């Protein structure tokens, strides 16, 4: 309709009408583009809010996991110190020495939840998130898996290899089966049961304890194990801070479920060795 009128006005050389028609067309196109941009902006804003909600849910789970890992390595650190004390006491209880020496070699890994973050990055949608969240903690947190690096470092430690090479396999299996872990409300392992009672021949326990005391590599590698576990707790504390900063920037605030909901669903996928 507009095109026919525009053509007719050109033929009549009605320049005023031609100008009016052009203005109407330009305004129409402009308003159409603006409406499209507005709709896209609304859709982007909603998508950004959806991403933020999903990230808050994921980070809440990760925060609970990192807290559990921090508590766990604190318990390992306690066993490192206790092992050092027991090794220097020639008459210390053999069972207590064996248990603590073994527990001083324990490691734990709870995988972070990365699905939402990976989707945001792969889709090029980082700009839809609050800039402060990306800059304050998210990028730092997802750039490197500190917990996995800690786990892998502990898995190949000299102390772990030495001690687990001395303690008989049957005794290790008995300890793992009989000595339950301490878990938080989400099901994450946070430490060791206070008492570890398992079936073992007293003479065998005494022989293993003597082997632990008699191998100079045990005491030497234990000193490095101490540094490793201390660094693990410190690094996990930094990770925890990054997550909390990101949650605050995303608007989670103190209502974040990892901080206020002890009855949350148990976590899965943790790796303890």
N, C-alpha and C positions, 0 to 999 in steps of 0.2 A: 504493500500500500504506500509506504513512505517513498520507496524507490520510484513508483509510477508518478507520484506527485512531484518528486524531485526532477524527473525527466521532463515532465510537462512544463514545469516552471522554467527549466533551461531552454526549452524550445520557444517559450514565450519571452525569454530574456527578462523574466521577473526576478531581478537579482535580490530584491528584499525577501521574497519568498524562498529563494534558494538559500540565502544566509540563515533564515529561520530554520529551514529544514536541516541544514548542516549543524546548527547549534543543537537542535533536538537530538540528532544522531550522536553527536559527541557527548552530550550530557547522558544519553542513554547508555552509551558504551562505558563512560566513566562510572556511572552508578552501578552498572553490572559488574565491573571489575572490583569496585569497592565492596559490593555485597559478597562477591566471591572471596575477596581477601578477608572480610569480616567473618564469614563462615569458616574459612580455613583457620583463622586465628582462634576462633571458639573451639574448633576441633583440636587444634594443637594444645590449647590450654587444658582441655579436658583430658587429652592423652597424657600431658605432663602430670596432671593430678593423679591419674591412674597409675602412671609409672612410680610416682612418689609413694603412693599407698602400698604398692607391691614391694618397693624397696624397703619401706619401713618394716613390713612383715618379714622380709628376708633378713634384714639387719638385726631385727629383734632376736631371731633364731641364732644368728651368728654371734651376737653379743652374749647370749646365754652360753654358747659353745666356747667362746674365748674365755669367759669367766670360769667355766668348768676346767678348761685346760690350764688356766693360771693356778686354780686351786690344786689341781692334780700335780703339777710340777712343784708346787710348794710342799706337797706331801712327799714327793720323790726327794726333794731337798732335805726334808727331815730324815729320811732313810740314809741319805748320803752322810749326813753328820753323825747319825747313830752308828753307821757302819765304821766310820773312822774311829769313833770312841771304842767300839767293841773290838776292833782289830788291835788296838793298843792295850787291851786288857786280856792277858793270857788265860784268865779263868772265866771269861764271859760266857754266858749261856750259849751253847752251840746252835740251838734252834733259833734264838733271837738273832744271832749273827748271820745265819744262812738266810733267814727271811729278809732282814734289812739289806743284806748285800744284794739279794735278788731284786728287791723293790727299788733299790738305788739305780738299777739299770732299766727301769720301766719307762716307756714312752707312750704318748697318746696323740692322736690326730682326729679332729672333728672337721670334716670338709665344710667349707663355707658354701652358702647358697648363692650361686652366680647367675642363675638363669635370667633373671630380670635385667641385671647389669649388662650381661653379654648381648641381650636383645637390644637394649638401648644403644649400645656402642655400635653394633653391627648395622642398625637401622639409621645411624647418624642423627640420633635424637637427643644427644647430650644437651643441646641448647634448650630443650623443653624443661629441663630440671632447674631448680633454683641454682644460680651460679655459685652462691655461697656454699651450697652442699657439695658441689663438685670440687671446689677449691679447698674446702676446709677438711674434708676427710674421705670422701668417696674415692677419688682418684688414688690417693695414697693407699687406701685399704685394698682396693682391687688390683693395684699395680703389682703386688707381690704377695704370695701366700706365705706369710711368716710362720704360721703354724706348721705347714707342710715342710718348710725348710728346717724348722726345729726338729720335727719328727725324723726326717731323713738323716740329719746330723747325728741324732741320738742312736739311730738304728745301726750305724757303723762305728760307734765309739769303741775305743780300745778297752775301756772298762767293761762294757757290755759283753764284748767278745770273750774277754778273759774270765769273767765271773760265770757266764753261762757255759763256758767250756769246762769249768771246774765242777759246778753243781750237776749231779747226774740228771739225766732226762726224766726219769721216773719221779724224782723229787720235785723237779720243776712242774711237771704235770699235776702232781698232788697239790702243790701250793696254788696253782691256778684254779683247780677245781674246788678246793676246800675254803680258800680265803676270799670271801666275797668283797666286791668293790663297794665303795660309798658312792651313791648317786644323788643328783639333785632332783627337783620335782619334774624336770623335763626328761629325765632318764640319762642325762650326761654323767659320765664317771668323773668324780671330783677328788677321789683319794682312795685310801686303803682302809679296810676294816681294822679296828684297833688290835684285835687279837687274831692271830693266824694259827689255827690248830689243824694239823694234817697228820695222817698216819705216816710215821717214819721210824725206822729202827734207831734207837739212841746211839748205838755204836756207829751207824752210818752217818748220822748228823755230826757226831764228834769228829769223824774222819774228814768230812767235808769242811767243817769249821777249821780244822787243823790245816787243810790244804789251802784254804783262803788266807790264813795267817802266814803260811809258809811261802806263798808265792809273792815275791817282791813287786811283781807287775800289778797285783791287785791294789796295794796301797798307792803305788805311783800313779796308776791310771785313775784312781779314785779322786786324786787331787785335781786332775783335769775335768773329771766328771762334775765336780763341784762347780767349776767355772761355767761349764756347759749349762747346768741346770739353773744357776743364778741368772745367766744371760737369757735363758728361755723364759723365766718369769718376768724379767724386765722387758723383753721384747713383746711378750703377750700383753703386758700392761700398756705399752705404746699402741698396740693394735686396738685394744679396748678403748683407749682414748680417741682414736680415729673414728671408730664406729659411733661412739657417743656424740662426737662433734657432728658427724654426718646426720645422725638422727635428729639432733637439735636443729640443724640447718634445714632439714626436710619438714620441720614442724611437728615432729613426734613429741618433743618435750618430755615432761615427767610421766606422761601416760603411756610411754613405750612399754609394751607387754613384757619385755625381758626384764624390766625394772620393777614391775608391779604385779605380775601374774604368776605366782609360783606354781599354779596348778595347770600350766600350759602343757600341751601334748608332748610326750617324750620325743627326744631327738633320735635320729637314726643315722647310721653310716659312720659312726666313730670307729677308729682303729686303735686298738691297744695291743702292745706286744711286750 
